[in-house]
Amino acid sequence: MNLNDYLKHFQVSEEIIRQTMKEALSKGGDYCDIYFQHSIAEYIGLEDNSVNRAYSNIDRGVGIRVLNGNQTGYSFSEIITGEAMKKAAKTAANIAKHNKEFKRVSFQEHFPANYYPIKRSWETVGVDEKIPYLQQINEKAFALDKRIIKVNISFTNSTTYILFTNSEGRITYDYQPMGQISVSCIAEQNGQKEQNSFNLSGRYGIEFFTPENIERLAREAVESTVALFEAGKPEPGEMEVVLSAGSSGILLHEAIGHGMEADFNRKEISIFADKIGKKVAEDFVTIVDDGTNPQVRGSINIDDEGNDTEKTVLVENGIMKSYLHDRLSAQHYKVKSTGSGRRESFRFAPLPRMRNTYMLPGPHKREEIIRSVKKGIIAETFTNGQVMIGGGDFTFYVKSGYLIENGKITMPIKDINIIGNGPEVLKNITMVADDFKMTEGGWTCGKEGQGVPVSMGLPTVKVSKINVGGV
C-alpha cells in the first residue's frame, strides 16, 4: 500500500487534513499532528473441548494533538469526516490563546521500513482456518499427560492501519499485524491441582502457527503445569537470584526500563533523572530498547509520532547513555526523539514508551553462573508484579523456578515473591551469560491508563542479592 491507498482507506484528502490543521493551529499553537487509526481484532476461545466463544471488534477514528510549548491539547473523533475533524481540532486548539497565521503545509511522503512482513493479511483468514489450530492443541495437551483435566485456549489476531501527518509536512503510514495463541492447563494429582500457561505472540500472519509451533504450545503448557506438583518453597530471606534467559526480562522491563522513560526523568520522578553519563552497572552490562527486531511483538516501523523506530542504547558497558524520548521530552533535553512516542489508540496522546527492552549477552556461561551460587534460586516464569517508578522498588510474583544449593539445581520451586529495588538490582548484577533469549509471549505494558504491546529479553543473569519470600 502507498500513501494514496491510506488516504482512500480513511476517506480523507490532503486538503481536508490541511483545513483541519488550520483549525487546530488557529489560536497560535506551535505544532499539530493528526493520527488516523483503523483496527480490526478477532478472538476465538476453546473450553471444555469445544470452541464456545468468538467475537470481533472494529475501532476507527482520528486523534488531533496541538502543542504549545510543553503543553498539550488533545481531542479525538470516532467519525472521520471533514466536519468532525474540524470540530475536534477546535477543541485541541484551546491549549493556545493567541492568533497566528497558518502557513500552508506541503506534505512530503515518508516511506517507513517494514520489520514485520507477512504472507497473508488477517482479513483474508476465515474463522474456519483458525479453529483447527485450537482443536489440535487441545488434543495434543490431553494426550501428553493423563493428569491434565482442563485446557483453555484462545486465538487472537488483529490488524491496524495507521496514517500520520503533522504540521511540519511529514505524512507517513503503517500496517501492523499481530497474532497470539494462549494455552492454559489445569492438572490434578492425588487431589492436588496446579495451573500454568504458555503463549506465543508476535507481528505475524497465520503462517507463523506451523505444526512445530502448535506442538510447542501444547508441550510447554503441559510440562510447565505438571512440573509444579514437585515444587516447594525455599526458606525466605535475602539470597542470590539467577534470572533465567527470556521471560525474566519482565523484571528488566518493569523495575528498570520504566525509570528510563524520559517523561519520568523530565519531571524528576525517576531515580535515573541524574544518571546520564554515570556508572549504573558493571562493565559487561548493556541494555537496549529496540523497535527494529523482525516480527517481535513490541516492534514498530514508525512510532505514533511518525518517527522511524530505532535501537536505542540505554546503558552501555555499565554507563547510562540515554532515555527513551518522545517529541516533548526530546525538545526538553534538546536531543533527537528515539522513536519511542507510543499510544494505545487514537483516543490518547503519545507518551515515551518501551518497545523491546533487553540486555545484551555477556562474557559468562549459564553453567558457570549456576556453579557460582552457594544458596539461591533460579526465577523461570513471572506472572505479575508492582513497581514504584520513582524509587524503583518492586515486588514480583515468581510462578516457577528452581532452588540452587552449592552450585547445583535441586528442588523445583513455585509461588514466591522477589522484593527489591531496580537500580540496586542493576548494580548487583555480577554475572551475565552469553545465552540471550527474547521472550515470545504476549506482553502488554500499562502506563497512565494506556496499554501497548511490548516484548523483552535477557540472557541468564546473576544478581548477588534479592529478598525472596513466600506467598
C-alpha positions as CSV (number, residue, x, y, z in Angstrom):
1,M,0.0,0.0,0.0
2,N,1.1,3.5,-0.7
3,L,0.0,7.0,0.5
4,N,-2.9,7.2,-1.8
5,D,-4.2,3.8,-0.6
6,Y,-4.1,5.0,3.0
7,L,-5.9,8.3,2.1
8,K,-8.6,6.3,0.4
9,H,-8.8,3.9,3.3
10,F,-9.6,6.7,5.7
11,Q,-11.6,8.6,3.1
12,V,-9.6,11.8,3.5
13,S,-7.6,14.0,1.3
14,E,-4.5,16.2,1.9
15,E,-6.7,19.3,1.6
16,I,-9.1,18.1,4.3
17,I,-6.0,17.4,6.5
18,R,-4.7,20.9,5.8
19,Q,-8.0,22.5,6.7
20,T,-8.1,20.5,10.0
21,M,-4.6,21.7,10.8
22,K,-5.6,25.3,10.1
23,E,-8.4,25.0,12.6
24,A,-6.1,23.2,15.2
25,L,-3.5,26.0,15.0
26,S,-6.0,28.8,14.7
27,K,-5.3,30.0,18.3
28,G,-1.5,30.0,17.9
29,G,-0.3,26.5,18.8
30,D,3.3,25.7,17.8
31,Y,2.7,22.3,16.3
32,C,-0.1,19.9,15.3
33,D,-0.3,16.3,14.4
34,I,-3.2,14.1,13.2
35,Y,-3.3,10.4,13.8
36,F,-5.7,8.1,11.9
37,Q,-6.3,4.6,13.1
38,H,-8.4,1.6,12.0
39,S,-8.1,-1.6,14.0
40,I,-9.8,-4.9,13.3
41,A,-9.5,-7.6,16.0
42,E,-10.8,-11.1,16.3
43,Y,-10.9,-13.6,19.2
44,I,-11.8,-17.3,19.3
45,G,-11.9,-19.4,22.6
46,L,-11.9,-23.1,23.3
47,E,-13.0,-24.5,26.7
48,D,-14.2,-28.0,27.7
49,N,-13.1,-29.5,24.4
50,S,-15.2,-27.2,22.2
51,V,-15.0,-23.8,20.6
52,N,-17.6,-21.9,22.6
53,R,-17.0,-18.2,22.1
54,A,-15.9,-15.8,19.4
55,Y,-16.1,-12.1,18.7
56,S,-14.6,-9.4,16.6
57,N,-14.1,-5.7,17.2
58,I,-13.6,-2.8,14.8
59,D,-12.2,0.5,16.1
60,R,-11.8,3.6,13.8
61,G,-11.1,7.2,14.5
62,V,-8.7,10.2,14.5
63,G,-6.7,11.9,17.2
64,I,-5.6,15.6,16.9
65,R,-2.9,17.0,19.1
66,V,-1.8,20.6,19.4
67,L,1.4,21.5,21.3
68,N,2.1,25.0,22.7
69,G,5.5,24.9,24.4
70,N,5.3,21.9,26.7
71,Q,1.5,22.0,27.0
72,T,-0.7,19.6,25.1
73,G,-4.2,20.0,23.7
74,Y,-5.8,16.8,22.6
75,S,-9.1,15.7,21.1
76,F,-10.4,12.8,19.1
77,S,-13.3,11.7,16.9
78,E,-14.7,8.3,16.2
79,I,-16.1,9.8,13.0
80,I,-13.7,10.7,10.2
81,T,-15.2,13.5,8.2
82,G,-14.0,17.0,7.4
83,E,-16.7,18.5,9.7
84,A,-16.0,16.1,12.6
85,M,-12.2,16.6,12.3
86,K,-12.5,20.4,12.4
87,K,-14.7,20.2,15.5
88,A,-12.2,18.0,17.3
89,A,-9.4,20.4,16.1
90,K,-11.2,23.4,17.5
91,T,-11.1,21.7,21.0
92,A,-7.4,20.8,20.8
93,A,-6.7,24.3,19.7
94,N,-7.8,25.8,23.0
95,I,-4.4,25.0,24.6
96,A,-3.1,28.2,22.9
97,K,-4.6,31.7,23.3
98,H,-3.3,34.0,20.6
99,N,-4.0,34.3,16.9
100,K,-1.4,33.1,14.4
101,E,-1.4,33.0,10.7
102,F,-1.5,29.4,9.3
103,K,1.2,28.6,6.8
104,R,0.0,26.2,4.2
105,V,1.7,22.8,4.7
106,S,3.3,21.0,1.8
107,F,3.3,17.3,2.7
108,Q,6.2,15.0,2.0
109,E,5.6,11.3,2.0
110,H,7.9,9.3,4.3
111,F,8.4,5.7,3.4
112,P,8.8,3.5,6.6
113,A,10.8,0.3,6.9
114,N,9.0,-3.0,7.3
115,Y,10.1,-5.1,10.2
116,Y,7.0,-7.4,10.0
117,P,6.3,-8.6,6.5
118,I,3.6,-11.3,6.3
119,K,2.4,-13.5,3.6
120,R,-1.4,-13.1,4.2
121,S,-3.3,-10.4,5.9
122,W,-5.6,-11.5,8.8
123,E,-8.6,-10.0,6.9
124,T,-8.2,-12.9,4.4
125,V,-8.1,-15.7,7.1
126,G,-11.5,-17.1,8.0
127,V,-12.6,-18.5,11.3
128,D,-12.8,-21.9,9.7
129,E,-9.0,-21.8,9.2
130,K,-8.3,-20.9,12.8
131,I,-10.5,-23.4,14.7
132,P,-8.4,-26.5,13.7
133,Y,-5.4,-24.9,15.4
134,L,-7.3,-24.8,18.7
135,Q,-8.6,-28.3,18.3
136,Q,-5.1,-29.7,17.6
137,I,-3.6,-28.0,20.6
138,N,-6.4,-29.3,22.8
139,E,-6.0,-32.9,21.6
140,K,-2.2,-32.8,22.0
141,A,-2.4,-31.3,25.5
142,F,-4.7,-34.1,26.8
143,A,-2.6,-36.7,25.1
144,L,0.7,-35.5,26.6
145,D,-0.2,-36.2,30.2
146,K,-3.2,-38.0,31.8
147,R,-3.1,-35.6,34.7
148,I,-4.4,-32.8,32.5
149,I,-8.1,-32.2,33.4
150,K,-8.8,-28.9,31.7
151,V,-7.5,-26.9,28.8
152,N,-8.4,-23.4,27.8
153,I,-7.1,-21.9,24.5
154,S,-7.6,-18.5,23.0
155,F,-6.6,-17.3,19.5
156,T,-6.4,-13.6,18.9
157,N,-5.4,-11.6,15.9
158,S,-5.5,-8.0,14.9
159,T,-4.6,-5.7,12.0
160,T,-4.1,-2.0,12.5
161,Y,-3.9,0.7,9.7
162,I,-2.2,3.9,10.7
163,L,-1.9,7.2,8.8
164,F,0.1,10.0,10.5
165,T,0.7,13.6,9.4
166,N,2.0,16.8,11.1
167,S,2.3,20.5,10.6
168,E,6.0,20.1,9.7
169,G,4.9,18.4,6.5
170,R,5.6,14.7,7.3
171,I,3.0,12.2,6.2
172,T,3.6,8.5,6.7
173,Y,1.7,5.3,7.5
174,D,2.0,1.7,8.8
175,Y,0.2,-1.6,8.6
176,Q,0.6,-3.5,11.9
177,P,-0.4,-7.2,12.2
178,M,-0.5,-9.2,15.4
179,G,-1.2,-12.8,16.2
180,Q,-1.3,-14.7,19.5
181,I,-2.3,-18.2,20.8
182,S,-2.5,-18.7,24.6
183,V,-2.9,-22.1,26.3
184,S,-3.8,-22.7,29.9
185,C,-3.8,-26.1,31.6
186,I,-5.1,-27.4,34.9
187,A,-3.7,-30.7,36.1
188,E,-4.7,-32.9,39.1
189,Q,-2.6,-35.4,41.0
190,N,-3.8,-37.1,44.3
191,G,-6.3,-34.3,44.9
192,Q,-3.7,-31.5,44.3
193,K,-4.5,-29.2,41.4
194,E,-2.0,-27.0,39.5
195,Q,-2.4,-24.5,36.7
196,N,0.1,-22.9,34.3
197,S,0.1,-21.5,30.8
198,F,2.1,-20.7,27.7
199,N,1.6,-18.4,24.8
200,L,3.3,-17.3,21.6
201,S,2.7,-13.8,20.1
202,G,4.3,-11.6,17.6
203,R,3.7,-9.4,14.5
204,Y,2.9,-12.5,12.4
205,G,0.3,-13.7,10.0
206,I,-1.3,-17.2,10.0
207,E,1.8,-18.7,8.6
208,F,3.6,-18.5,12.0
209,F,1.4,-21.1,13.5
210,T,3.2,-24.1,12.0
211,P,2.8,-27.7,13.1
212,E,6.0,-27.2,15.1
213,N,4.7,-24.2,17.0
214,I,1.3,-25.9,17.6
215,E,3.2,-28.9,19.1
216,R,5.3,-26.5,21.2
217,L,2.3,-24.6,22.6
218,A,0.8,-27.8,23.9
219,R,4.0,-29.3,25.2
220,E,5.2,-26.1,27.0
221,A,1.8,-25.5,28.6
222,V,1.5,-29.1,29.9
223,E,5.1,-29.5,31.0
224,S,5.1,-26.2,33.0
225,T,1.9,-27.2,34.7
226,V,2.8,-30.8,35.8
227,A,6.2,-29.6,37.0
228,L,4.5,-27.7,39.7
229,F,3.5,-31.0,41.5
230,E,7.1,-31.5,42.6
231,A,7.7,-27.8,43.5
232,G,8.1,-26.4,47.0
233,K,9.1,-23.1,48.5
234,P,12.6,-22.0,49.7
235,E,13.2,-20.5,53.1
236,P,12.6,-16.8,52.8
237,G,15.4,-14.3,53.1
238,E,18.0,-12.4,51.1
239,M,19.8,-14.6,48.7
240,E,21.4,-14.9,45.3
241,V,18.9,-14.9,42.4
242,V,19.5,-16.2,38.9
243,L,17.2,-14.7,36.3
244,S,16.6,-17.3,33.6
245,A,17.1,-16.3,30.0
246,G,14.0,-15.0,28.2
247,S,10.9,-14.1,30.1
248,S,12.8,-12.9,33.2
249,G,13.3,-9.8,31.1
250,I,9.9,-8.7,32.6
251,L,11.9,-7.6,35.7
252,L,14.3,-5.6,33.5
253,H,11.3,-4.0,31.8
254,E,9.3,-3.1,34.9
255,A,12.0,-2.4,37.5
256,I,14.5,-0.6,35.3
257,G,13.0,0.2,31.9
258,H,10.2,2.4,33.1
259,G,12.6,4.5,35.0
260,M,14.4,5.2,31.8
261,E,11.3,6.7,30.0
262,A,12.1,10.4,29.6
263,D,8.9,11.9,31.0
264,F,9.6,10.4,34.4
265,N,13.1,11.9,34.3
266,R,11.9,15.3,32.9
267,K,9.6,15.5,35.8
268,E,12.4,14.3,38.2
269,I,10.2,11.3,39.3
270,S,12.7,8.6,38.3
271,I,15.7,7.7,40.3
272,F,17.7,7.8,37.0
273,A,17.0,11.5,36.5
274,D,20.6,12.5,37.2
275,K,22.3,9.3,35.9
276,I,23.2,10.1,32.3
277,G,26.9,9.6,31.8
278,K,27.3,7.9,35.2
279,K,28.1,4.3,36.0
280,V,25.0,2.3,37.0
281,A,26.1,-1.3,36.4
282,E,29.1,-3.5,35.8
283,D,31.1,-3.1,32.6
284,F,29.6,-6.2,31.0
285,V,26.0,-4.8,31.3
286,T,24.5,-3.2,28.2
287,I,20.7,-2.6,27.9
288,V,18.9,-1.5,24.8
289,D,15.3,-0.7,23.8
290,D,14.7,-1.7,20.2
291,G,11.8,-1.3,17.8
292,T,13.6,-3.0,14.9
293,N,13.6,-6.7,15.9
294,P,11.9,-8.6,13.0
295,Q,8.4,-9.8,13.8
296,V,8.7,-9.3,17.6
297,R,5.6,-8.1,19.4
298,G,6.9,-4.7,20.5
299,S,8.5,-3.8,17.2
300,I,7.1,-0.8,15.2
301,N,8.0,0.5,11.8
302,I,7.2,4.1,12.9
303,D,6.3,5.4,16.4
304,D,3.0,7.1,16.9
305,E,4.5,10.5,16.3
306,G,5.6,9.4,12.8
307,N,9.2,8.9,13.6
308,D,11.3,6.0,12.4
309,T,11.9,3.4,15.1
310,E,15.5,2.6,16.2
311,K,17.7,0.6,18.5
312,T,18.3,2.9,21.5
313,V,21.2,2.1,23.8
314,L,20.1,2.9,27.4
315,V,23.1,1.5,29.3
316,E,26.4,0.8,27.5
317,N,29.2,-1.1,29.3
318,G,27.6,-0.1,32.6
319,I,27.3,3.6,31.7
320,M,23.8,5.3,31.4
321,K,23.6,6.7,27.9
322,S,20.1,7.7,27.0
323,Y,16.4,7.9,28.0
324,L,13.5,6.9,25.8
325,H,12.2,10.1,24.2
326,D,9.0,11.3,22.5
327,R,8.7,14.7,20.9
328,L,8.1,16.6,24.1
329,S,11.0,15.1,26.1
330,A,13.3,15.4,23.1
331,Q,12.6,19.2,22.9
332,H,13.2,19.5,26.7
333,Y,16.5,17.7,26.6
334,K,17.5,19.2,23.2
335,V,18.1,15.8,21.6
336,K,16.6,13.7,18.8
337,S,13.5,11.6,19.5
338,T,14.3,8.0,19.9
339,G,11.1,6.9,18.1
340,S,9.5,6.0,21.4
341,G,6.3,8.1,21.3
342,R,3.5,5.5,21.6
343,R,-0.2,5.5,22.3
344,E,-2.8,2.8,22.8
345,S,-5.1,4.3,20.2
346,F,-6.3,7.5,18.6
347,R,-8.1,8.3,21.8
348,F,-4.8,9.1,23.6
349,A,-1.8,11.4,23.2
350,P,1.5,9.6,22.9
351,L,4.0,9.1,25.7
352,P,7.6,7.8,25.9
353,R,7.2,4.1,26.0
354,M,9.3,0.9,25.7
355,R,9.3,-1.3,22.6
356,N,11.5,-4.4,23.0
357,T,13.7,-3.9,26.1
358,Y,16.6,-6.4,26.6
359,M,20.1,-6.9,27.9
360,L,22.8,-7.9,25.5
361,P,24.8,-11.2,26.0
362,G,27.7,-11.1,28.5
363,P,31.0,-12.9,29.0
364,H,29.8,-15.8,31.2
365,K,28.2,-19.2,30.7
366,R,24.9,-20.3,32.3
367,E,26.6,-23.4,33.8
368,E,29.3,-21.1,35.3
369,I,26.7,-18.9,36.8
370,I,24.8,-21.8,38.4
371,R,28.1,-23.3,39.8
372,S,28.9,-19.9,41.4
373,V,25.7,-19.9,43.6
374,K,26.0,-21.3,47.1
375,K,22.4,-20.8,48.0
376,G,19.8,-19.1,45.8
377,I,17.1,-19.6,43.3
378,I,16.5,-19.5,39.5
379,A,13.5,-17.5,38.6
380,E,11.9,-19.0,35.5
381,T,8.5,-17.6,34.9
382,F,6.8,-14.5,36.2
383,T,3.1,-13.6,36.3
384,N,2.8,-10.1,37.6
385,G,4.4,-7.5,39.8
386,Q,4.2,-4.0,41.2
387,V,6.8,-1.2,40.7
388,M,7.2,2.2,42.2
389,I,8.6,4.2,39.3
390,G,10.2,7.0,41.5
391,G,12.4,4.9,43.7
392,G,12.3,1.7,41.6
393,D,11.1,-0.6,44.4
394,F,9.4,-3.7,43.1
395,T,7.6,-6.9,44.1
396,F,7.3,-9.7,41.5
397,Y,5.4,-13.0,41.7
398,V,7.5,-15.9,40.5
399,K,5.3,-18.7,39.3
400,S,8.1,-21.3,38.9
401,G,11.8,-21.8,39.2
402,Y,14.4,-23.9,41.0
403,L,16.4,-23.9,44.1
404,I,20.2,-23.8,43.8
405,E,22.4,-25.3,46.5
406,N,26.2,-25.5,46.4
407,G,26.3,-24.8,42.7
408,K,23.7,-27.4,41.8
409,I,20.0,-27.2,40.8
410,T,17.9,-29.2,43.3
411,M,14.2,-28.7,44.1
412,P,11.7,-27.0,41.8
413,I,10.0,-24.0,43.5
414,K,6.8,-22.1,42.9
415,D,4.6,-19.3,44.1
416,I,7.2,-17.0,45.7
417,N,7.8,-13.2,45.7
418,I,11.0,-11.4,45.0
419,I,11.3,-8.0,46.5
420,G,13.9,-5.4,45.7
421,N,14.9,-2.2,44.1
422,G,15.5,-1.8,40.3
423,P,18.6,0.4,40.4
424,E,20.1,-1.7,43.2
425,V,19.5,-4.9,41.2
426,L,21.2,-3.3,38.3
427,K,24.2,-2.5,40.5
428,N,24.2,-6.0,41.9
429,I,24.3,-7.9,38.6
430,T,27.6,-9.8,39.0
431,M,27.4,-12.2,36.0
432,V,25.8,-12.1,32.6
433,A,25.7,-15.2,30.3
434,D,26.0,-15.4,26.6
435,D,22.7,-17.2,26.1
436,F,20.4,-14.2,25.3
437,K,16.8,-15.1,24.5
438,M,13.9,-12.8,23.6
439,T,10.6,-13.7,25.2
440,E,7.9,-14.7,22.7
441,G,4.8,-14.1,24.9
442,G,2.0,-11.7,24.6
443,W,3.1,-8.9,27.0
444,T,1.2,-5.6,27.2
445,C,2.6,-2.7,29.1
446,G,0.4,-0.3,31.0
447,K,1.1,3.3,31.7
448,E,-1.2,6.2,32.6
449,G,-4.2,4.1,31.5
450,Q,-2.8,3.1,28.2
451,G,-1.7,-0.4,27.1
452,V,0.8,-1.1,24.3
453,P,2.3,-4.3,23.0
454,V,5.9,-4.9,24.1
455,S,8.5,-7.6,24.4
456,M,11.6,-8.1,26.5
457,G,14.6,-10.3,26.7
458,L,17.5,-11.3,28.9
459,P,20.5,-13.7,29.0
460,T,20.9,-15.7,32.2
461,V,21.8,-13.1,34.8
462,K,23.1,-13.5,38.4
463,V,22.1,-10.9,41.0
464,S,24.1,-11.1,44.1
465,K,21.2,-10.4,46.5
466,I,17.4,-10.0,46.3
467,N,14.8,-10.7,49.1
468,V,12.9,-13.9,48.4
469,G,9.6,-14.5,50.3
470,G,6.7,-16.9,50.2
471,V,3.1,-16.1,49.2
